């Protein structure tokens, strides 16, 4: 019997675990649960004889991958997969996957929740502003970006997008104006919603040069990864311009400085919350289990992220 380990420091919702169990039971697989794990040794011991693993934000290091002698596939229940050592997976012949699209609506709704909270001044009883008629730039037009655009149309915002990996015709058919450069997007838009992945090319790529060209009261909304922000550049431009704002669902390392110096110009959630909905939790967990079964039974590697 094939064994699938669900290793989650932050456990799935009970309904998600039940959905995962049903998928694996139907395939004749055994489910092994390791919830709220506290040490790499505990994880390595649980992974020693499993064929597959499902994780969330847990760090699947080379050490963890190496300890799982039977491992054939690991799936990150979510879109981002920078917490998996892809080289270690490739070296060991392990397929690494993510579950793109399963958390997208939750992330998009959070982006708008933060924007509304910001423009209405935290609902503190004072006069704020509206989103209607404002220009919204979508930086990376993937699954989340499409949901952001869908919501923004309901708010009556003017929509722009930049994504060198998506054909302009695809963007245009959704009623959005494609732009040719990042600089154009940041220069034109009142709000920029950031959805780029974190990799060697994008880390610290959003900083002073882009933020300095934003219009008056420009606002960057980051529901991607904090690593894509050049925090030194962010601090520099926030110091130079008292009208720029930064909203993020994961607080930057310079959080204390921003909170101390720039009240009213930021929104930070308590922790990364883009996928923190019951629906996203269930969808991603079930998708991960389904992808494992499809790979082990049919060789389906549709969502593989390593080579």
C-alpha positions as CSV (number, residue, x, y, z in Angstrom):
1,X,0.0,0.0,0.0
2,X,1.3,3.4,-1.0
3,X,1.7,5.9,1.9
4,X,1.1,9.7,1.7
5,X,2.4,11.9,4.5
6,X,0.7,15.2,5.2
7,X,3.3,17.2,7.0
8,X,1.9,20.5,8.2
9,X,3.2,22.8,10.9
10,X,0.0,24.8,10.4
11,X,-2.6,22.0,10.0
12,X,-5.2,21.9,7.3
13,X,-8.8,22.5,8.4
14,X,-10.5,19.2,9.5
15,X,-12.7,19.4,6.4
16,X,-9.6,19.5,4.2
17,X,-8.0,16.5,5.9
18,X,-11.3,14.6,5.4
19,X,-11.3,15.5,1.7
20,X,-7.7,14.4,1.4
21,X,-8.5,11.1,3.2
22,X,-11.4,10.4,0.9
23,X,-9.2,10.9,-2.2
24,X,-6.5,8.6,-0.8
25,X,-8.9,6.0,0.5
26,X,-10.5,5.7,-2.9
27,X,-7.1,5.0,-4.4
28,X,-6.2,2.5,-1.8
29,X,-3.5,4.6,-0.2
30,X,-2.6,5.1,3.5
31,X,-2.7,8.6,4.9
32,X,-0.1,9.5,7.5
33,X,-0.7,12.8,9.4
34,X,2.1,14.8,10.9
35,X,0.5,18.0,12.3
36,X,2.1,20.8,14.2
37,X,5.6,19.2,13.8
38,X,8.2,20.9,15.8
39,X,11.6,19.6,14.6
40,X,13.2,18.3,11.4
41,X,14.0,15.0,13.1
42,X,10.3,14.4,13.8
43,X,9.5,15.2,10.1
44,X,12.4,13.0,8.8
45,X,11.2,10.1,10.9
46,X,7.7,10.4,9.6
47,X,8.9,10.7,6.0
48,X,11.2,7.7,6.1
49,X,8.9,5.2,4.3
50,X,6.4,7.3,2.4
51,X,5.8,7.5,-1.3
52,X,4.4,11.0,-1.4
53,X,4.2,14.1,0.7
54,X,1.8,17.1,1.0
55,X,3.0,20.3,2.6
56,X,1.8,23.8,3.1
57,X,4.4,26.5,4.0
58,X,6.7,23.9,5.6
59,X,10.4,24.0,4.5
60,X,11.1,20.9,2.6
61,X,14.9,21.1,2.7
62,X,17.5,18.8,1.1
63,X,17.8,17.1,4.4
64,X,14.1,16.3,4.6
65,X,14.0,15.1,1.0
66,X,17.1,13.0,1.5
67,X,15.6,11.3,4.5
68,X,12.5,10.1,2.6
69,X,14.1,7.0,0.9
70,X,10.9,6.0,-1.0
71,X,9.7,9.5,-1.9
72,X,8.5,9.9,-5.5
73,X,6.5,13.1,-5.3
74,X,6.0,16.1,-3.0
75,X,3.2,18.6,-3.5
76,X,2.9,22.1,-2.1
77,X,-0.7,22.8,-1.4
78,X,-0.7,26.3,-2.7
79,X,0.8,28.4,-5.6
80,X,4.2,29.4,-4.2
81,X,6.8,26.6,-4.0
82,X,10.0,28.4,-2.9
83,X,9.8,26.4,0.3
84,X,10.8,23.2,-1.5
85,X,14.4,22.5,-2.4
86,X,13.8,21.8,-6.1
87,X,17.5,20.9,-6.8
88,X,17.4,18.3,-4.1
89,X,14.2,16.9,-5.5
90,X,15.6,16.7,-9.0
91,X,18.8,15.1,-7.8
92,X,16.8,12.4,-6.0
93,X,14.4,11.9,-8.9
94,X,11.5,13.3,-6.9
95,X,8.7,15.2,-8.7
96,X,7.8,18.5,-7.1
97,X,4.4,20.1,-7.8
98,X,2.2,23.0,-6.6
99,X,-1.5,23.4,-6.9
100,X,-2.0,26.6,-8.9
101,X,-5.3,28.4,-8.8
102,X,-6.7,26.8,-5.7
103,X,-5.9,29.8,-3.5
104,X,-6.3,32.5,-6.1
105,X,-9.7,33.9,-5.2
106,X,-8.8,34.1,-1.5
107,X,-5.6,36.0,-2.3
108,X,-7.5,38.4,-4.6
109,X,-10.1,39.1,-2.1
110,X,-7.5,39.8,0.6
111,X,-5.8,42.3,-1.7
112,X,-9.1,44.2,-2.0
113,X,-9.7,43.9,1.7
114,X,-6.4,45.6,2.4
115,X,-7.1,48.3,-0.2
116,X,-10.5,49.1,1.2
117,X,-9.2,49.1,4.7
118,X,-6.5,51.5,3.7
119,X,-8.5,54.0,1.6
120,X,-11.2,54.2,4.3
121,X,-8.5,54.9,7.0
122,X,-9.0,51.7,8.9
123,X,-12.7,52.5,9.4
124,X,-11.7,55.0,12.1
125,X,-14.7,57.3,11.6
126,X,-12.9,59.9,9.5
127,X,-13.3,60.6,5.8
128,X,-11.5,58.4,3.4
129,X,-11.5,57.9,-0.4
130,X,-13.0,55.5,-3.0
131,X,-11.6,52.9,-5.4
132,X,-14.0,53.7,-8.3
133,X,-12.2,55.5,-11.1
134,X,-8.7,54.8,-9.8
135,X,-6.1,53.1,-12.0
136,X,-5.2,49.6,-10.8
137,X,-2.1,47.9,-12.2
138,X,-1.8,44.1,-12.1
139,X,1.9,43.1,-12.0
140,X,1.8,39.5,-13.3
141,X,-1.4,38.3,-14.9
142,X,-1.8,34.8,-13.7
143,X,-4.5,33.0,-11.7
144,X,-4.6,35.6,-8.9
145,X,-4.3,38.5,-11.3
146,X,-7.3,37.4,-13.2
147,X,-9.4,37.3,-10.0
148,X,-8.1,40.7,-9.0
149,X,-9.2,42.1,-12.4
150,X,-12.6,40.5,-12.0
151,X,-13.2,42.1,-8.6
152,X,-11.8,45.4,-9.8
153,X,-14.3,45.7,-12.6
154,X,-17.1,45.5,-10.1
155,X,-15.5,48.5,-8.3
156,X,-15.3,50.5,-11.5
157,X,-11.5,50.7,-11.6
158,X,-9.5,51.3,-14.7
159,X,-7.4,48.2,-15.3
160,X,-3.8,47.8,-16.6
161,X,-1.5,44.8,-16.5
162,X,2.2,43.9,-17.1
163,X,3.2,40.3,-17.7
164,X,6.0,39.5,-20.2
165,X,4.9,35.8,-20.1
166,X,1.3,36.4,-21.1
167,X,0.3,37.4,-24.6
168,X,-1.2,40.9,-24.8
169,X,-4.2,39.5,-26.7
170,X,-5.1,37.4,-23.6
171,X,-5.0,40.5,-21.4
172,X,-6.9,42.6,-23.9
173,X,-9.7,40.1,-24.3
174,X,-10.4,40.5,-20.5
175,X,-10.9,44.2,-21.0
176,X,-7.5,45.2,-19.6
177,X,-4.9,47.4,-21.2
178,X,-1.5,45.6,-21.4
179,X,1.7,47.6,-20.8
180,X,5.1,46.9,-22.2
181,X,7.2,47.6,-19.1
182,X,7.1,47.5,-15.4
183,X,8.0,51.2,-15.4
184,X,4.9,52.1,-17.3
185,X,2.7,50.2,-14.9
186,X,4.1,51.9,-11.8
187,X,4.1,55.3,-13.4
188,X,0.5,55.2,-14.6
189,X,-1.3,53.3,-11.8
190,X,-2.6,54.6,-8.4
191,X,-2.6,51.1,-7.1
192,X,-0.3,48.2,-8.1
193,X,-1.3,44.7,-7.1
194,X,1.8,42.5,-7.0
195,X,1.6,38.8,-7.9
196,X,5.1,37.8,-9.1
197,X,6.8,34.6,-7.8
198,X,9.9,34.7,-5.7
199,X,12.9,33.5,-7.5
200,X,16.5,34.5,-8.3
201,X,15.3,37.0,-10.9
202,X,12.5,38.6,-8.9
203,X,14.0,38.8,-5.4
204,X,14.4,42.5,-4.3
205,X,13.3,43.5,-7.8
206,X,10.6,45.9,-6.5
207,X,12.3,48.9,-4.9
208,X,13.2,52.5,-5.2
209,X,13.3,52.9,-9.0
210,X,9.8,51.6,-9.6
211,X,8.2,53.0,-6.5
212,X,9.6,56.5,-7.1
213,X,7.7,56.9,-10.4
214,X,4.3,56.1,-8.9
215,X,1.7,58.9,-9.0
216,X,0.7,60.9,-5.9
217,X,-0.7,58.7,-3.2
218,X,0.5,55.7,-5.0
219,X,0.0,52.4,-3.2
220,X,1.8,49.0,-3.6
221,X,-0.3,46.0,-2.6
222,X,1.9,42.9,-2.0
223,X,0.2,39.5,-1.7
224,X,3.2,37.8,-3.3
225,X,6.3,37.3,-1.2
226,X,8.2,39.7,1.0
227,X,11.5,38.6,-0.6
228,X,10.5,40.4,-3.9
229,X,10.7,43.7,-2.1
230,X,13.9,45.7,-1.8
231,X,13.3,46.9,1.7
232,X,16.1,49.4,1.6
233,X,14.6,51.0,-1.5
234,X,11.1,50.9,0.1
235,X,12.3,52.7,3.2
236,X,14.2,55.3,1.1
237,X,11.2,56.3,-1.0
238,X,8.8,56.3,1.9
239,X,11.2,58.7,3.6
240,X,11.5,60.9,0.5
241,X,7.8,60.9,-0.3
242,X,5.1,61.2,2.4
243,X,2.3,60.1,0.1
244,X,3.4,56.6,-0.8
245,X,1.8,53.6,0.8
246,X,2.7,49.9,1.3
247,X,0.1,47.2,2.0
248,X,1.3,43.6,2.5
249,X,-0.1,40.3,3.8
250,X,3.3,39.5,5.2
251,X,5.1,42.1,7.2
252,X,8.5,43.2,6.0
253,X,11.7,42.8,8.1
254,X,11.6,46.6,8.5
255,X,8.1,46.5,9.9
256,X,9.0,48.3,13.2
257,X,10.6,51.2,11.3
258,X,7.6,51.6,9.0
259,X,5.1,51.4,11.9
260,X,7.1,53.9,13.9
261,X,7.7,56.5,11.2
262,X,4.8,56.2,8.7
263,X,1.5,55.9,10.5
264,X,-1.5,55.6,8.2
265,X,0.7,54.6,5.2
266,X,0.7,50.8,5.6
267,X,-1.4,47.8,6.3
268,X,0.3,44.6,7.5
269,X,-1.6,41.4,8.4
270,X,-0.7,39.4,11.5
271,X,0.8,36.6,9.3
272,X,0.7,35.6,5.6
273,X,-3.0,35.2,5.1
274,X,-3.6,35.0,1.4
275,X,-4.7,31.4,1.5
276,X,-6.3,31.6,5.0
277,X,-9.9,30.7,4.0
278,X,-11.8,27.5,4.6
279,X,-12.5,27.2,0.8
280,X,-8.8,27.7,-0.2
281,X,-7.6,25.3,2.5
282,X,-10.0,22.6,1.3
283,X,-9.4,23.2,-2.4
284,X,-5.6,23.1,-2.2
285,X,-5.5,20.0,0.0
286,X,-7.9,18.0,-2.2
287,X,-6.0,19.1,-5.3
288,X,-2.7,18.0,-3.8
289,X,-4.0,14.6,-3.0
290,X,-5.6,14.2,-6.4
291,X,-2.4,15.2,-8.2
292,X,-0.5,12.6,-6.2
293,X,-2.9,9.8,-7.2
294,X,-2.9,10.9,-10.8
295,X,0.9,11.0,-10.9
296,X,1.5,7.6,-9.1
297,X,-1.2,5.8,-11.1
298,X,-1.1,7.5,-14.5
299,X,2.3,9.3,-14.6
300,X,0.5,12.7,-14.9
301,X,3.0,15.4,-14.1
302,X,1.0,18.4,-15.3
303,X,1.9,20.6,-12.4
304,X,5.6,19.7,-12.0
305,X,7.8,22.6,-11.1
306,X,11.2,21.0,-11.1
307,X,13.1,19.4,-14.0
